[in-house]
Amino acid sequence: MVWHKTISLKALEKADGASVKVGDEIVFLSKVNGKLYALNGVCSHAKCILGHLEPSELRVRCVCHDAKFDMNTGKMVAPPFVAPNAPMDKLGLKTYQVKEENGFIEVDL
Ligand code: FES
């Protein structure tokens, strides 16, 4: 695993949540109540780029079909509205370790 420098903390705080390219991956970053989160930024349903942060629920919502993912675990917690019977237990997203270093967000891939 290697730590990758991404966007500045200021940029993340301004954006609320942001999908960024890190190496060959897209990672959705957010900071809620002082804690950083990082999970794969490509929706497991139909590959849309995440997403809209719902900080009070600690979730990110895919803007394509409204699937929701837990920022802590990456689990899908609400299915896409076009596939209400989707196997949510198989559609979770990978989470990553994340930290701030000298004003920038770093992700361990
Ligand atoms: S692509 Fe994300 S819910 Fe369909």
Residues whose N, C-alpha, C, O or C-beta is under 5 A from the ligand:
A	BS01	FES	C43 H45 A46 K47 C48 C62 C64 H65 D66 A67 P80
